[in-house]
């Protein structure tokens, strides 16, 4: 199965937050996901990206690809905090 790691949008209009999820590559952005591995809150001041590092690494090992939006987001790594 081809999996991808991408952002899933939640929240109110003009106040979104995103879950970082693993899902089948052929599914829609807000479709059923395999696993939630993180959270991104763009309007929060500190550490607005939270990722479960061991699960992220597991899915990357299995061949999951990052979406374009998540790749752009992870370029600035000083905002990321890892959950053990």
CORDAKA-V419689 format. One line per field, one symbol per residue. psi: psi as a letter, one per 20 degrees, with the letter a starting at -180 (. if undefined). Layout:
psi: ???
This chain:
psi: poqqprppprarpjmqqqqoqprphirrgkaprgqpjaqpohjqgqmipppoghhghghghijqqqrgghghhihniiipppp.
